Structures are given as C-alpha cells and as structure tokens.
C-alpha cells in the first residue's frame, strides 16, 4: 500500500473517531435535556472540541440530533432483522426485544421520545429517519404475516409500534420502582398487547 493511500486511510479513521466523539457527547446532552435546550457550544464543550470543529462535521443542531438518534436506531433495526431471519421467531420475541432494547439504551429512548414529539423536522431530517422507522415496521410486518393475518398488515404494525411506544413512554421511568420491577411490568403489558393482536388476527384469518 502506498504512503498516500495509508495517510488517506489514517485521516479517514481520525475523522470517524472525531465524528463519533461528537455524537457521543451530543447523545449524552440530548438524553438529559430537551432538544431546544442544548446548544452547539455545550456539545463542543462536552466533546472537548472547538465549536468550529463541530460545524466541520454537522451543519446544525438538528442534523447532529438526528444523526445521534439514528446511530442507535440502526442497531435496533439490525437486531430485530436478525431475529426475524429465524423462522421460529414470534411476536413475543419481537415485543420483548423491542422493550429490552429501549430499556438498555436509555439515552436512545429519551432521544426517540423527543423525536416523536418534535413535529417540525426539516425534509432532509425526515428523509433520514424514515428508512429506520420503515425497517422496524417491516420486522413487525414479517411476524404478523407469519400469523396469517389477512387484514391490513402495515396498519396493524403501526398499531403495535404505537402501543409499545406508549408502554415505554408511560412506564420506562415510572417513579418508586426498581429497574427489574419496571421491566417486568412493561413486559406484562407487552404480553397484553400481544394477546390483543392475536385476538384480532383470529377474526381476520
């Protein structure tokens, strides 16, 4: 490998490290504060970089927020897709995995909650978010089709996503409960949602 090629690779690696350093700092701040309460200067301070360095990688606060959220979103999508590659995977598996992921990735949960409530995203940001959301919906579609549902599969996937998101938003940080108690309760609610889905599917086979 030539010297120029090696230098180019090292420079790209350094760029990736710095970009991830910024995303890590942004994720910590966005998960602890509302979107409009975090400034680019605060992110720069958290990352121990200059503000101008942040703008080298990200045009504005919204782009940084979206990229930080999508990084974990892609992990969720990949983990669920791998699960559905197994022919024996069930709706129970997917519901449990969905709940567990958000509990174990608390900063992503907080950012995803803000994202769902943030109604004025730019067209560019929406275009970045849609593939990840579609990917999760396709996982739900797969397990619902395996249950021989004859109705509108995507509509039922949206319903399942909304129900699970509601459980997480309502009980993920419920006061006066231990982490294990909250997880157990959310999974019990997830089981109730599963039973409701199964009952509906029985009427549409």
C-alpha positions as CSV (number, residue, x, y, z in Angstrom):
1,X,0.0,0.0,0.0
2,X,1.4,3.4,-1.0
3,X,2.2,6.1,1.5
4,X,-0.5,8.4,0.2
5,X,-3.1,5.7,0.4
6,X,-2.1,4.9,4.0
7,X,-2.2,8.6,5.0
8,X,-5.7,8.8,3.5
9,X,-6.9,5.8,5.4
10,X,-5.5,7.2,8.7
11,X,-7.0,10.6,8.1
12,X,-10.4,9.0,7.4
13,X,-10.1,6.9,10.6
14,X,-9.3,10.0,12.6
15,X,-12.3,11.8,11.1
16,X,-14.6,8.9,12.1
17,X,-13.2,8.9,15.6
18,X,-13.8,12.6,16.0
19,X,-17.3,12.3,14.5
20,X,-18.2,9.6,16.9
21,X,-16.8,11.6,19.8
22,X,-19.1,14.5,18.9
23,X,-22.1,12.1,18.5
24,X,-21.3,10.5,21.9
25,X,-21.2,14.0,23.5
26,X,-24.4,15.1,21.8
27,X,-26.2,11.9,22.8
28,X,-25.4,12.5,26.5
29,X,-26.7,16.0,26.4
30,X,-29.8,15.4,24.3
31,X,-30.8,12.5,26.5
32,X,-30.6,14.7,29.6
33,X,-32.2,17.9,28.1
34,X,-34.8,18.8,25.7
35,X,-33.7,19.4,22.1
36,X,-34.0,23.2,22.2
37,X,-32.1,23.4,25.5
38,X,-28.8,22.1,24.1
39,X,-26.5,24.4,22.2
40,X,-23.7,23.6,19.8
41,X,-21.3,25.3,22.2
42,X,-22.4,22.9,25.0
43,X,-21.8,20.0,22.7
44,X,-18.4,21.3,21.8
45,X,-17.5,21.7,25.5
46,X,-18.8,18.1,26.3
47,X,-16.7,16.7,23.4
48,X,-13.7,18.9,24.4
49,X,-13.5,20.3,20.9
50,X,-13.9,23.8,19.4
51,X,-17.4,24.9,18.2
52,X,-15.9,25.3,14.7
53,X,-14.9,21.7,14.8
54,X,-18.5,20.6,15.4
55,X,-19.6,22.5,12.3
56,X,-16.9,20.7,10.2
57,X,-19.0,17.6,10.6
58,X,-22.5,18.8,11.2
59,X,-24.3,21.8,9.6
60,X,-26.6,22.5,12.6
61,X,-28.1,21.2,15.8
62,X,-30.9,19.3,14.2
63,X,-28.6,17.3,11.9
64,X,-26.5,16.4,14.9
65,X,-29.6,15.3,16.9
66,X,-30.9,13.2,14.1
67,X,-27.5,11.5,13.4
68,X,-27.0,10.7,17.1
69,X,-30.5,9.2,17.3
70,X,-30.1,7.2,14.0
71,X,-26.9,5.6,15.2
72,X,-28.7,3.6,17.8
73,X,-31.8,3.3,15.7
74,X,-29.8,1.4,13.1
75,X,-28.6,-1.0,15.9
76,X,-32.3,-1.6,16.8
77,X,-33.3,-2.2,13.2
78,X,-30.4,-4.7,12.7
79,X,-31.0,-6.6,15.8
80,X,-34.7,-7.0,15.0
81,X,-34.0,-8.0,11.4
82,X,-31.6,-10.7,12.6
83,X,-34.3,-12.0,14.9
84,X,-36.9,-12.4,12.1
85,X,-34.4,-14.2,9.9
86,X,-35.0,-17.1,12.3
87,X,-38.1,-19.0,11.1
88,X,-39.1,-19.8,14.7
89,X,-39.1,-16.1,15.8
90,X,-42.5,-15.0,17.2
91,X,-44.4,-11.8,18.0
92,X,-43.5,-12.5,21.7
93,X,-39.8,-12.4,20.8
94,X,-40.1,-9.2,18.9
95,X,-42.1,-7.4,21.6
96,X,-39.7,-8.4,24.3
97,X,-36.6,-7.4,22.2
98,X,-38.2,-4.0,21.4
99,X,-38.8,-3.3,25.1
100,X,-35.5,-4.6,26.2
101,X,-33.6,-2.5,23.6
102,X,-35.1,0.8,24.8
103,X,-34.5,-0.1,28.4
104,X,-30.9,-1.0,27.8
105,X,-30.3,2.1,25.6
106,X,-31.8,4.7,27.8
107,X,-30.2,7.7,26.1
108,X,-31.7,6.5,22.8
109,X,-35.1,6.0,24.4
110,X,-35.0,9.7,25.6
111,X,-33.9,10.9,22.2
112,X,-36.5,8.8,20.4
113,X,-39.2,10.2,22.7
114,X,-38.1,13.7,21.8
115,X,-38.0,12.8,18.1
116,X,-41.6,11.5,18.2
117,X,-42.7,14.7,19.8
118,X,-40.7,17.0,17.6
119,X,-43.1,18.0,14.8
120,X,-41.1,20.5,12.9
121,X,-38.2,18.5,11.4
122,X,-36.8,19.5,8.1
123,X,-37.5,17.5,5.0
124,X,-33.9,16.3,5.0
125,X,-34.1,15.0,8.6
126,X,-37.4,13.3,7.8
127,X,-35.8,11.6,4.8
128,X,-33.1,10.2,7.1
129,X,-35.5,9.0,9.8
130,X,-38.0,7.2,7.5
131,X,-35.7,4.3,6.5
132,X,-35.1,3.3,10.1
133,X,-38.8,3.5,11.0
134,X,-39.7,1.6,7.9
135,X,-37.2,-1.1,8.8
136,X,-38.8,-1.6,12.2
137,X,-42.2,-1.7,10.6
138,X,-41.1,-4.3,8.2
139,X,-40.0,-6.5,11.1
140,X,-43.4,-6.2,12.6
141,X,-44.9,-6.9,9.2
142,X,-42.9,-10.1,8.9
143,X,-44.1,-11.6,12.2
144,X,-47.7,-10.5,11.6
145,X,-47.7,-12.2,8.2
146,X,-46.4,-15.4,9.8
147,X,-49.5,-15.3,11.9
148,X,-51.6,-15.5,8.7
149,X,-53.2,-12.1,9.2
150,X,-55.5,-11.3,6.2
151,X,-56.2,-7.6,7.1
152,X,-54.0,-4.5,6.6
153,X,-50.6,-5.7,7.8
154,X,-48.9,-2.3,7.8
155,X,-51.8,-0.7,9.8
156,X,-51.5,-3.4,12.4
157,X,-47.7,-2.9,12.5
158,X,-48.3,0.8,13.2
159,X,-50.8,-0.1,15.9
160,X,-48.3,-2.4,17.6
161,X,-45.5,0.2,17.3
162,X,-47.7,2.8,18.9
163,X,-48.8,0.5,21.7
164,X,-45.2,-0.5,22.6
165,X,-44.0,3.1,22.4
166,X,-46.9,4.1,24.7
167,X,-45.8,1.5,27.2
168,X,-42.2,2.7,27.2
169,X,-43.1,6.4,27.5
170,X,-45.6,5.7,30.3
171,X,-43.5,3.3,32.4
172,X,-39.8,3.4,31.5
173,X,-39.1,6.0,34.2
174,X,-42.0,5.3,36.5
175,X,-41.1,6.6,40.0
176,X,-40.6,4.4,43.1
177,X,-40.0,1.2,41.1
178,X,-36.7,-0.7,40.6
179,X,-35.4,-1.3,37.1
180,X,-36.4,-5.0,37.3
181,X,-39.9,-4.1,38.5
182,X,-40.3,-1.7,35.6
183,X,-39.0,-4.2,33.1
184,X,-41.3,-6.9,34.4
185,X,-44.3,-4.6,34.3
186,X,-43.6,-3.4,30.8
187,X,-43.2,-7.0,29.6
188,X,-46.5,-7.9,31.2
189,X,-48.1,-5.0,29.3
190,X,-46.4,-6.2,26.2
191,X,-48.0,-9.6,26.7
192,X,-51.4,-8.0,26.9
193,X,-50.7,-6.2,23.7
194,X,-49.7,-9.5,22.1
195,X,-52.9,-11.1,23.3
196,X,-54.9,-8.3,21.8
197,X,-53.1,-8.6,18.5
198,X,-53.6,-12.4,18.4
199,X,-57.3,-12.0,19.2
200,X,-57.7,-9.5,16.3
201,X,-55.8,-11.8,13.9
202,X,-58.2,-14.7,14.8
203,X,-61.1,-12.7,13.4
204,X,-59.3,-11.9,10.2
205,X,-57.8,-15.3,9.1
